[in-house]
């Protein structure tokens, strides 16, 4: 699991690639915490190369969403594949996030 954060002026784009399973979620928690520190900005989670997301990964997304809402920021999720879209639909996350 890799996360590459690009500061695109007014927004931060976090490019996620690989599998966001339980072990990977532990590894990337500090990166999500750093994003949370900047949650007053416009953040885009680019999932075009994300292959899988577990419940631990969903918790990271949800925590970042809550932090963004609390700080008046904007959080969007971009380019989820069909499998991840299905997970979002089954868990109700599809209505919690703005999907691009």
VEXDRENTI-440214 format. One record per atom (N, C-alpha, C, O, CB): z, x, y. Coordinates in steps of 0.02 Angstrom, whole numbers, plus 50000, padded with zeros to 5 digits. Atoms other than C-alpha are relative to their C-alpha. Glycine has a CB too. Layout:
// VEXDRENTI-440214
ZXY;...
//
This chain:
// VEXDRENTI-440214
500005004349941;500005000050000;500005004550061;500425008950069;500614995250000;500034996249937;499495006950168;499954995150058;499654989850053;499395004849999;500055003849938;499695000250344;499805004950054;500145009950066;500674996350017;500244996049944;498705007650487;500054995650062;499744990350065;499275002649988;499915004049939;499235001450659;499585002950055;499625008950071;500754999850021;500444998149945;497955002050798;500224996250062;500254990150062;499254998649983;499835003049937;498494998950977;499364998950038;499055003650063;500515004450041;500645001849969;497014989651051;500144997250070;499944991650086;499624994849956;499845002249932;497644988551230;500534994650002;501124996149999;499374997550034;499545005649995;498424971351241;500274997749933;500744993749931;499664994350034;499775002450066;498644969051054;500085005849951;499785011249959;499514994949971;499914995350055;499214978250900;499664997149939;499774991349922;500765001549986;500325002250062;498144977150744;500285004149943;500215010249941;499225000750005;499734996750059;499024981250581;499534998749942;499464993049919;500734997549983;500485000650054;497734984650447;500355001449934;500575007149921;499405004950011;499654999450064;498494981450276;499495001149944;498984997649942;500434993849985;500454999050056;497664988250120;500415001549937;500935004849939;499505005850014;499674999150064;498154988149937;500374993849978;500194988249995;500475005950003;499605005550028;499464977649849;500684999950034;501045004950034;500085000849923;499355000849969;500974971149943;500464996549949;500644990749956;499954995850066;499545002650051;502084969049790;500715001850020;500825004350075;499825002949929;499304998949984;503974970849782;500155007250018;500495008650067;500444997849942;499884992949986;503984989849774;499695002150066;500005005750105;499725004349943;500354998349937;502714991349915;500364997050060;500395000050113;499274997749997;499645003349945;503704978950021;500595004250023;500735004850082;500234993049979;499434995649983;505214990550013;499755005950040;500065007850090;500365002449936;500284994149966;504125005250067;499774998450070;499865002550115;499425002849960;500305001649934;503304996250214;500484996150046;500304994550103;499374996049991;499525003549957;504864987350279;500115003550067;500135000250118;500674999249963;499914996849935;505145000750412;499414999050048;499504998450108;500125007549990;500595001249958;503364998350474;500014992950028;499864991950087;499355001149959;499945006949976;503624979550486;500564999450052;500504995550099;500124995249942;499465000049950;505254982850579;499765002850066;499945000250119;500605004049974;500284997349938;504324993650705;499544994950033;499534994450095;499615006549985;500415005349971;503074979550727;500444994750032;500294992150086;499554996849946;499535004949973;504534967750753;500295002150066;500434997950109;500564998849951;499744997549936;505174978850893;499504998750057;499694998450115;500155007549995;500535001249950;503514975550981;499744992849995;499184991450016;499435004949990;500225006950014;503444957050935;499884995950062;499644990250056;500514996749958;500165003749938;503314951851117;499265000650016;499014997250060;500425002750059;500724999049990;501494957751107;499604995549953;499884991749913;499825007449988;500465003550045;499984950151022;499895004649939;499635010149947;499314998350036;500064996150061;500014956350841;499524996449953;499574990449942;500695001149966;500465002650050;498614953950716;500125003949934;500085010049933;499255000750023;499954997150066;498914957050531;499324999349967;499124993949946;500564996649956;500675000050029;497204961950465;500065000949925;500245006349901;499555005650032;499925000050072;497194957650280;499345000849962;499304999149903;500354993749977;500664999650031;495364961250245;500005004649939;499585003849895;499495002550051;499974995550058;495864975050123;500644999049959;500815003049916;499965007250023;499405001550038;497464967050058;499804996349936;499464991249939;500504995650042;500225002750064;497234963349873;500484994949970;500284990449933;499915005649951;499495004150033;498874954749828;500614999850046;500755004650082;500205002949930;499375000549963;500474948449909;500514996449956;500374991149927;499904996250068;499465002950040;502124944849820;500474996250047;500364996050108;500395005549961;499515003649959;503594934449880;500355004850048;500545002850103;500514996449956;499704995049955;504344950449952;499555001450060;499795002350116;500155006549962;500484999149945;502774952950055;499994994050045;499944994750106;499305001349972;499995006149959;502814934950112;500624999950045;500594997650102;500004993749955;499394999649959;504604937750172;499915004550061;500165003050115;500595002449958;500154995549944;504004952250280;499584996450053;499714997150113;499655006349976;500425003849954;502664941150357;500424994950038;500364994250099;499424996449962;499595005249969;503924927350389;500505002950050;500605000150103;500384996149945;499534996849954;505204939050468;499655002150064;499935001450119;500345006149967;500394998049940;503864945850585;499814993950041;499804994250103;499385004049979;500175006249964;503334928150629;500604997550040;500534995750098;499774994549950;499395002349966;505134923450673;500155004550060;500335002050114;500594999949952;499874995349945;505354939150778;499494999050056;499674999250115;499975007349973;500525001149950;503704935950867;500144993650040;500084993650101;499324999549966;499845006349966;504194917950906;500605000950046;500614998250102;500144994549949;499404999049960;505904923450970;499875004150063;500195003250114;500535003449959;500144995649944;505144936551085;499414997650043;499215001050090;499865007049975;500555002749961;503724925651149;499335003349988;498885002950030;500165000450072;500624996750017;502364935551063;499534995349963;499654989449957;500135006249959;500505003850037;500854929950966;499845003849936;499715009849938;499354998750042;500154996950064;500574933450781;499444996249966;499464990149959;500635000249954;500565003050036;498934930350691;499885004049937;500025010049933;499364999850045;500184996850064;498364934150514;499244999449994;498964994050001;500374996749939;500734999950002;496554939350493;499745001949931;500015006449899;499735004850053;500424998150058;495364939650345;500385000349934;500375005449900;499695006750013;499695000150066;496394934350194;499494998049948;499044994049961;500614995049999;500475001650053;495474933650030;500204993349967;500714990449984;499985005649946;499895006650031;495374918049920;500664999749962;501004994549963;499424998449953;499385000050039;496844923049809;500614999650046;501084995950033;500055006349957;499445000149953;498004926349956;500014993350037;500554990750051;499955005950050;500035006649968;497404910350041;500334994849954;500694990449978;499264997950016;499695004650048;497924901049883;500765000650000;501124995649999;499735001349929;499284998949996;499654908949889;500284997050065;500804993750064;500175007649998;499795002949936;499794904050074;500004992449996;500454989250023;499535002450057;500035007350005;499284886250031;500574997449956;500894992449973;499324997949971;499475002250046;500504884649884;500695000550031;501144996550015;499975004049936;499334998849972;501964891349986;500104996550068;500654996550095;500115007450008;499955003249934;501574881850147;499905004850057;499945002850116;500664996650007;500104995049947;501264897950242;499364998650040;499305000850097;499975007049970;500645001449966;499524891650286;500124996250065;499744996950113;499534996049953;499855003849939;500324880050414;500475003850047;500565001850104;500324993349982;499544996149959;501534893250479;499645005350042;499895007450094;500515003349957;500364994549969;500234906150529;499334997750027;499004993349999;499915005749951;500695001049975;498674905950635;499565004949960;499635011049966;499955001350079;500444996150043;497344911950513;499325000750033;499004995750051;499934996849929;500664998749970;495784919950586;499495001349946;498905002549962;500035005950049;
//
